[in-house]
Amino acid sequence: ANTRQFVPWVRALCDELLGATIRDKSMKRVVETLDDFYKLIYSARATLSPDSKQRFRQLVLRFGRHYQLSASLAATQKEPSFPVRPKTHYMQHLQDQVK
């Protein structure tokens, strides 16, 4: 619950502090997508409607794309940012659980 409540604040902070570089935009998309993801799953009933499942799929894929892009950009700049941790890896399995 703390993370879910924290993400909207981080989203606003990213909007205020990050710029227009590819890396900044990608980091913003990671946080925006996580916020949208939490909104979707916490507003849904016990099972997702077909429309919610489609939105869920879009969010998981967008999160993965932008997380990997951010990780790649950080690696090329020799920064230890955006490692794939078990909690991030779990996002890859959520789609199977929604079916």
Secondary structure, 3 states (H helix, E strand, C coil): CHHHHHHHHHHHHHHHHCCCCHHHHHHHHHHHHHHHHHHHHHHCCCCCCHHHHHHHHHHHHHHHHHHHHHHHHHHHCCCCCCCCCHHHHHHHHHHHHHC
